[in-house]
Amino acid sequence: MSNRLEVRNVSKRFTRKAGVLERGAEMMGLKSPNPVVRALDDVSITVAQGEVVGIVGESGCGKSTLGRVVAGLLQASEGSVLFRGKQLAEMSGEEAEEARLKVQMIFQDPSSSLNPRQRVREIIGAAPLHHGMTTGRELDDYVSRQMARAGLDPILASRFPHQFSGGQRQRIGIARALAVQPDMLICDESVAALDVSIQAQILNLFLDLREQLDLTYLFISHDLSVVEHISDRVVVMYLGRVVEEASVAELFSHPNHPYTRALLDERPSLDPVQRQFSAIEGEIPSPISPPPGCHFHPRCPMAMARCRVERPELRAVGSGHKSACHLND
Ligand SMILES: Nc1ncnc2c1ncn2[C@@H]1O[C@H](COP(=O)(O)OP(=O)(O)OP(=O)(O)O)[C@@H](O)[C@H]1O
């Protein structure tokens, strides 16, 4: 399989506006005024054509930032993103626009990403019309096809978003993304707001679309059950870094990194309300001043002296299995 996407050594820093405390500290000559959040710290991943790669980790570990950098909604501070071996920065204007359209993002809350004043026909049809993928005359048919693909009855095209249920609204968002003929979907908590039974329907729709359209997915979720259901491979992130990656079967049966093991240990069984993992001992440190060495060491039951000073490299621990932990040495 060829690489659809390659994220190479990407870091993303945000500068937060200084709060009262920081400004006071600066006036006393103690600190720089604007704290820097290290949302991504030297992240590298590859996604093969047709693959579904799940990105998991606790809140604030950088999952959404990674998705947004890949979708071109945010610029990386360092590193590069390559599509089929080519960097966006190296492409001509038209080529770059086409590459951007090929990567579409599906967000968590369909209600806030759909214009409430637009009818579904306009929501789905505006972009393909603008980019010349259809004509005004063919628009109704074009929109109907996208709706049918996403499991919506085309007869509903003249309705407004509020006239649909949450699951149907997510289908409108999916139809809108499909309408610009993408190769890759970045799903950022795309089923998190839905009831569990509707979640299963939307996940199955994503898998069907992958078969029909040869789509590639980056699937961001805090819910391990969702990721296990849909992914071929899983990337585990902690405080802006990738700590482990493996095939879904390998990761769930032989987790290597103590953080991944803690995530899986804390995974409650069937209670959907508790399917988030927040129960690992200790607070997540701030990405403004992450701990030195291995970011996980303050919470790691197996931390050694070395873990407090030396960053562990992400290295192979098995076939297609990588982990960033000094315990593997
Ligand atoms: N625009 C921004 N300005 C400043 N800080 C930001 C911005 N966007 C994200 N961050 C910070 O970057 C870090 C990573 O955030 P991100 O949203 O990528 O994490 P996440 O894993 O997706 O978490 P969640 O599931 O809660 O969205 C967090 O500390 C967050 O507060």
The ligand as an SDF file (V2000), in Angstrom:
LIG
                    3D

 31 33  0  0  0  0  0  0  0  0999 V2000
   -6.0570   27.8230   19.4520 N   0  0  0  0  0  0  0  0  0  0  0  0
   -5.4300   27.4390   20.5770 C   0  0  0  0  0  0  0  0  0  0  0  0
   -4.7950   28.3560   21.3560 N   0  0  0  0  0  0  0  0  0  0  0  0
   -4.1470   27.9760   22.4740 C   0  0  0  0  0  0  0  0  0  0  0  0
   -4.0690   26.6950   22.9100 N   0  0  0  0  0  0  0  0  0  0  0  0
   -4.6810   25.7580   22.1760 C   0  0  0  0  0  0  0  0  0  0  0  0
   -5.4000   26.0740   20.9770 C   0  0  0  0  0  0  0  0  0  0  0  0
   -5.9130   24.9070   20.4600 N   0  0  0  0  0  0  0  0  0  0  0  0
   -5.5390   23.9210   21.3160 C   0  0  0  0  0  0  0  0  0  0  0  0
   -4.8030   24.4260   22.3300 N   0  0  0  0  0  0  0  0  0  0  0  0
   -4.1930   23.6680   23.4290 C   0  0  0  0  0  0  0  0  0  0  0  0
   -3.3860   22.6600   22.8550 O   0  0  0  0  0  0  0  0  0  0  0  0
   -3.4590   21.4540   23.6140 C   0  0  0  0  0  0  0  0  0  0  0  0
   -3.9500   20.3300   22.7260 C   0  0  0  0  0  0  0  0  0  0  0  0
   -5.3150   20.5810   22.3940 O   0  0  0  0  0  0  0  0  0  0  0  0
   -6.1800   19.6230   21.4450 P   0  0  0  0  0  0  0  0  0  0  0  0
   -7.5460   20.2150   21.3250 O   0  0  0  0  0  0  0  0  0  0  0  0
   -5.4170   19.3330   20.2160 O   0  0  0  0  0  0  0  0  0  0  0  0
   -6.2580   18.2880   22.3290 O   0  0  0  0  0  0  0  0  0  0  0  0
   -7.2630   17.0710   22.2180 P   0  0  0  0  0  0  0  0  0  0  0  0
   -6.4620   15.8560   22.5140 O   0  0  0  0  0  0  0  0  0  0  0  0
   -7.9760   17.1180   20.9220 O   0  0  0  0  0  0  0  0  0  0  0  0
   -8.2440   17.3450   23.4230 O   0  0  0  0  0  0  0  0  0  0  0  0
   -9.8430   17.4000   23.4280 P   0  0  0  0  0  0  0  0  0  0  0  0
  -10.2790   15.9880   23.2230 O   0  0  0  0  0  0  0  0  0  0  0  0
  -10.1530   17.9420   24.7850 O   0  0  0  0  0  0  0  0  0  0  0  0
  -10.1990   18.3370   22.3080 O   0  0  0  0  0  0  0  0  0  0  0  0
   -4.4080   21.7640   24.7900 C   0  0  0  0  0  0  0  0  0  0  0  0
   -3.6270   22.1210   25.9010 O   0  0  0  0  0  0  0  0  0  0  0  0
   -5.2080   22.9410   24.2900 C   0  0  0  0  0  0  0  0  0  0  0  0
   -5.6420   23.7510   25.3730 O   0  0  0  0  0  0  0  0  0  0  0  0
  1  2  1  0
  2  3  1  0
  2  7  2  0
  3  4  2  0
  4  5  1  0
  5  6  2  0
  6  7  1  0
  6 10  1  0
  7  8  1  0
  8  9  2  0
  9 10  1  0
 10 11  1  0
 11 12  1  0
 11 30  1  0
 12 13  1  0
 13 14  1  0
 13 28  1  0
 14 15  1  0
 15 16  1  0
 16 17  2  0
 16 18  1  0
 16 19  1  0
 19 20  1  0
 20 21  2  0
 20 22  1  0
 20 23  1  0
 23 24  1  0
 24 25  2  0
 24 26  1  0
 24 27  1  0
 28 29  1  0
 28 30  1  0
 30 31  1  0
M  END
$$$$
